[in-house]
Amino acid sequence: MLDMSPPTSQVAPHALSSFVDRAMRAPATPALASPDGAVTYGELHAMASDAASHFARLGLRAGARTAVLGGKSPETIALVLACLLTGRPVLLPSVDLNPAVVHILLQHAGVEHVLAAEPFGEADVVRPSRGAGVGEPLLSHAVPGPQDIALMLTTSGSTGLPKVVPITHRAILRFASWASDRFDIGPGANVLSYCGLNFDLSILEVWTTLMHGGCAVLVAHDRATRREHLLDLILRHEVNVVQGVPMALGLLLDAADVRGCAVPSVRHTILTGDAASMNLLARLPGPFERSEFYNVYGCTETNDSFIHVIDVQRELERGAIPLGDPLPGVSALIVRDGQVLDGAGSGELWVSTPFQADGYLGRRSRDDGFAQQPGVQALEGHFRSRDLVRCDPTGMVFLEGRTDAQVKVRGVRVNLQAVEQALLTDPDVAEVAVVAVDDELAGKRLIGIVRRRPGIQVDTMRLRARCARELGRIAVPATIEVQDDALPKTPTGKVDRAAVRRIFQRGVS
Amino acid sequence: MNTAITVTQFIVDEFAPDIRADQLDPDHDLLDGGIIDSLGLLTIVAWIEDRFAVAVDAGEIGEDDLRSVRAVCSLIESLGGPCDTAGDRSLKGAPG
């Protein structure tokens, strides 16, 4: 069952009071590193104070929900801090969303004021200046309770309109307490901030780091896919903690290969967001010569739920990375046909974590992961992940894919992600998407789209044989297209299967 | 065109458009190699009957009779259809 007590009795209810404390006590501690230079805790606090000084002029009432738009920068982070420290929850929409979608999200989140540190659409511009001195502690008024919302994140929207997920101060405190301890995030630790502030990964990369005295090394949004830039940042700032989707780590490995160098400062490498291929796993220990590796599973709604300390050799022999153990206070259940699975088998994962949201904002639909499974009491308070998992006889749990990645080919269930993983094990394959298109005869027909490694002739006969061997004949794509172009990606860097399918469904109809 | 080339071309066109006919060895395992599946077997049987005007008794044949281009050619020959498996090496030079 959930432990609902705060992690430690000394922790104040405001998630960022420890940030303010540090800015007062040790203002010269580095807080952020960006391509434009370093920012200390004192400077960041002063910037937040400066931003907050404009709120009255803009007519922001106490407790008003705000949105902060724009790319990740010290100024944007200072503006978010200004809102949070003065008791105003902040919605962080992705910079990639179109304005019409952002408008709907603002409504769902009940946002009263839209702010940005740089000109961005209709937002009121509040550019925090780096004035002299630390100033008075900003936490002087409107301190929120632990149940109050701090951040409002959005889901990726890969299956429709993004949903607004409220994250309370308490959820952030509990998560940061676990994560800082697990990944040694404290004074002197440099943590790579790879993804945008709208992603739940930022709760670790930026907010946990600032709450516990570390320094967040910011990757600019427009340079996130430039592998040399990533490698440079890690080397220059001696980054200790790297968290990324497999694609991001793949970029880093490529850059390290090209330059023939290692990243010895990295001590903790966290794989998350997607299943990592065995290829990627095998390449990690080379450059990341002094790092521990973790597989971390979670979703925006629940934050991290499972962690597995990777033993590269053992996982390579096993051919898969387990989800690992539930985090402290996490309850996980596997559900199949409306029943909670007891023992080995496959089913859908339902989780409850001490960090999870209570529901989405501004939506009444029952068709979401917070809706309870009727009649199954054990599932109360659990979030339906829509991820398929398999529990082996030893109790080890493996991710099999999304429930929406499951299709029927001639009546046989085939998991598209499993086919993708099989194809990705081939060393010539750089990227892959397997999609199902409608077929008169078979119901669904699988199409594999493969991006090959530069200059390599991919042998699709070998790919077919591998799929047949590992997954059965039914799982072999009817066609495997080989191309040199990168596949469409979601904002998190995962291959956007829906976008690929739209291209091919058009092509065949 | 000899039978092996005809069979190879049909299999590639029908089941594996990403493969060139000259890549497909006459002894390549079509089933374990992920080229055809059980529905593919039925499709090949129907095609043989149609293309070579022979009757196939589905109860008489098994997977192994259709497992490779060479096996399919032997089957066609045993049913009284034309075959020229001796020429199958010419497959390597077949247009792709």
Boltz contact constraints between the chains, C-beta under 6 A:
constraints:
  - contact:
      token1: [A, 460]
      token2: [B, 18]
      max_distance: 6.0
  - contact:
      token1: [A, 460]
      token2: [B, 19]
      max_distance: 6.0
  - contact:
      token1: [A, 461]
      token2: [B, 19]
      max_distance: 6.0
  - contact:
      token1: [A, 464]
      token2: [B, 34]
      max_distance: 6.0
  - contact:
      token1: [A, 465]
      token2: [B, 33]
      max_distance: 6.0
  - contact:
      token1: [A, 465]
      token2: [B, 34]
      max_distance: 6.0
  - contact:
      token1: [A, 467]
      token2: [B, 34]
      max_distance: 6.0
  - contact:
      token1: [A, 468]
      token2: [B, 32]
      max_distance: 6.0
  - contact:
      token1: [A, 468]
      token2: [B, 34]
      max_distance: 6.0
  - contact:
      token1: [A, 473]
      token2: [B, 37]
      max_distance: 6.0
  - contact:
      token1: [A, 474]
      token2: [B, 37]
      max_distance: 6.0
  - contact:
      token1: [A, 476]
      token2: [B, 34]
      max_distance: 6.0
  - contact:
      token1: [A, 479]
      token2: [B, 17]
      max_distance: 6.0
  - contact:
      token1: [A, 479]
      token2: [B, 18]
      max_distance: 6.0
  - contact:
      token1: [A, 480]
      token2: [B, 18]
      max_distance: 6.0
